[in-house]
Amino acid sequence: MKKLLFGVIWIFITGTFYGHAATNVPDHQADYPFDDLYSPWVDSVFNSLTPEQRIGQLFFAAAYSNKDKKHVDLISEYIRKYHLGGLIFFQGGPKRQAILTNQYQKMAQTPLMIAMDAEWGLGMRLDSAISFPRQMPLGAIQDADIIYRMGLEIGMQCRRMGVHLNFAPVVDVNNNPDNPVIGIRSFGENSHDVMKKSLLYMNGLQRLNILTAAKHFPGHGNTSVDSHHSLPVINGSYASLDTLEWLPYKELIDHQLTGILAAHVHVPGLDSTPNLAASLSRKVLTDILRDSLKFKGLVYTDALNMRGVTRFFKPGELEILAIEAGADVLLMPDNIPVAISAVKAAVDSGRISMERIDLSCRRILAAKQWVGLDDYQPVDTTRLLAQINHPNADLLNRKLVEATLTVVQNRHDILPLKELGQEKTAILVTGVSLPNQFLETLRLYEENNYYYLDGKTSASDEKYLYEELKRNYTRVIVGIHNTRYRADGRYGIAPNIFSFVDRLSEITNVVLCMFAPPYALSGFRNKDKLAAIVVAYQDAPLFQDYTAQLLYGSIAAKGKLPVTVDSVYRYHNGIETAGNLRLKYSIPEEAGMVAQKLSSIDTMIQAAIEDKALPGCQVLAARNGIVFLKKEYGSTRYDEKGEPIHPAHIYDLASITKIAAALPSFMLFYDRDEVKLRDHLGEHLPFLKESDKSRITFIDLLTHQARLQPYIPFYMSTMEASDTSKTLLSRFQSPLYCIRLSARSYLNIQRKYKDGYYTTSIDNRHQLPVAENMYLMTSFRDTIFNGIRDSKLLVKKQYRYSDLGFILLTPIIEHKSDLTLDEFVSRHFYRRLGASTLGYHPLERFPQGRIVPTAKDTIFRDQWLQGYVH
């Protein structure tokens, strides 16, 4: 049928699509690289280097793949002229970085160690790459083994990018809520948790021979100053640091930690030299780290262009002090030519011994051998993006985010949200003025009204919003968005948002979703009056998506606070909530499918559109309670009036009505013991008692074995037609023929309505809308039921699909419930499910533009059917 539109396509996908991508992980971690600094390869390379080239191996420059040729030429000059030991890449793109890596490696006499500061994955620095959760949300996870899997995944992505060193994990214990530089980068305030989770992260990276750099020694958690801008002072004693901040370092060192990054913090309790950062202190890096803690790996300075050290020491002197302190790698000096020249002069003068340079050089070379640079291979750029963003990495990221979400308040077990048909719920999105992922996912479960509030909202608009929410809603879901990670400026949350939510919590049930560090909760005065609080840690789309799913019970809350907010919301608080109550939205791999193989669906739909089987559709596929495919195709019509299909479009579900309305209603009465499967229709429908339909049982009706006619074209009795048309239309009693009938045959029918059946406007006698400006006489409902009663039964009892039996269920349902069928199913099923777009009479509830035309009716109504039944 050329003009027929199929609204929703249900696809059942078989096991053909099952599978998982292979993961190649070495069977065991290679030997600790710093046990032997005199291997044949290290000796060979070391002996080929001049003293000046050995000095160059200690220097790592900052490189970018999003800068111009001038930057590339400068880095190239440093590599050739100063024989740099490595590069640390920052902002850019994966393929651009891979190309530059190959270019730089080709010009290096000794293979470069390529590093990245990728604490939460390559996406921390590169576009088009996955960002995993930051460490504080990871600190909320209770099944910590998944962090090892994250370390493995980041390690695999680093190897694929030609990256040998990741400046991770952060092992700082965040025991100062006002910390401006660590905060959400820390696993939390408990040193044992930090130790356990950073060890798992380290092991995952090092399993794949990716060098790590635990940071920031001797501890950066208890500071209120950012070392990028000034020199923080930490007033801790050796004993207090040893028992708290150094606990993770000790554990990681015992498990062959390959690197430690020294912090630009001043700790008078360890070295009282004025304005001397720990990164420049021999007492800290040699006496404590090397001698006391027995660390044998690489010691990296933090970036030497940070104000925490450049305020007090000039280029050259700064690098000399770092080497004297015991650092092996001088990271990102402000002026590399000046620094190398100064170090060379210090060696020539005897201030620094060549043996000291040689030791660090050998450590760096041993590390290069361990990561595979003794057999250097260029980065293969083919399929690079696909391989670092493979579906299993996406799935792992989703599982991590899901495990982080933390419910710290749940009064009267309001979560997961229940009583959807009885409660009136609104959504308040703060900090932004446009729809975001949180709002879009919430409205997959319930199409609730939504409102915006931000720092620019006027007092009059706030007052109107407050009255609107107070008057019309029994609960409000509040999302706190557009937040920042730093404590200064209240994490980016405007003061009026705090005060508005405080006032709102006094008049209705507020479910607060905080897309910010937990400390931001301290800005609310009425936390105790909030119905529920969900800490979601980060204002990122995936956190928004899964928080919305948690509210409706498709996923469970399992996280525990990794830090203390106040005397009520303390470390390790967390309330578990139920999951698997509603459909979950995820990717094919979580449902045991392979995303790549689903492309055949795209091919099938596009072919159907090209063949004019349908102009467009929505496809939704679910397996094991997981929606793994939800996609829109094409447009609403074939002609120029069609518009692209979008998720909010609504379709006529046609025959699905039987199982979505009549059948569940009958099942409800069956559960109430008001009907039995062996009951006869005549017992419940008096008008059938004298007919041959009286003895039909419900079991036969429901299994299509009641001998009822498949279909009766009732509308034909309202029309005058030629003899040819009557013959043609009579064949409509076969649904199969209905499908086969060509559009040309439609046009051969001469249409004429019988007098009295229809009017163009509603009146006392005509109240049944059948199309736009077309109303059928109200009494025709009785005509339909009488027509079914008087129809001939089929001769043989066998399976024969029929509409008629389900039509007969309608008066039974309405009589027993004292409600119309549409109100009954809405009240008992759709509203309670949150299925707010499911139901009868869509034009009474939605604008016509949301409703996709079902067909161009050229036989009966002579118009597009948009919001009226087929």
Secondary structure, DSSP 4 states (H G I P E B T S, - for coil): -TT----EEE----GGGB--------SSPPPPGGG-S--HHHHHHHHHS-HHHHHHTTEEEEE-SSS-HHHHHHHHHHHHHH--SEEEE-SB-HHHHHHHHHHHHHH-SSPPEEEE--TT-GGGTBTTS--PPPHHHHHT-SSTHHHHHHHHHHHHHHHHTT--EE---B------TT-SSSGGGSS-S-HHHHHHHHHHHHHHHHHTT-EE-EEEET--SS-SS-TTTS--B----HHHHHHTTTHHHHHHHHTT--EEEEP--B-TTT--STT--GGG-HIIIIIIIIIIS---SEEEEPPTTSHHHHTT--TTHHHHHHHHHT-SBEES-S-HHHHHHHHHHHHHHTSS-HHHHHHHHHHHHHHHHHTTGGG--PPP-TTHHHHHT-HHHHHHHHHHHHHH-EEEEEGGG-PSP--TTT--EEEEEES-SS--HHHHHHHHH---EEEEE-TT--HHHHHHHHHHHHHH-SEEEEEE-S--SSTTTGGG--HHHHHHHHHHTTTSEEEEEE-S-GGGGGG-S-GGG-SEEEE----SHHHHHHHHHHHTTSS------SS--SSSS-TT-------SSS-EE--GGGGTB-GGGGHHHHHHHHHHHHTTS-SEEEEEEEETTEEEEEEEEEBS-SSTT--B--TT-B---GGGHIIIIIHHHHHHHHHTTS--TT-BHHHH-GGGTTSTTTT-BHHHHHTT-S---S---GGGGGEE--HHHHHHHHGGGSHHHHHH--HHHHHTSPPEEPTTSEESS--SSEEEEEETTEEEETTHHHHHHHHHHHSPPPSS-S----SHHHHHHHHHHHHHHTS-HHHHHIIIIIHHHT-TT-SS-GGGTS-GGGBPP-EEETTTT-EEESSS--
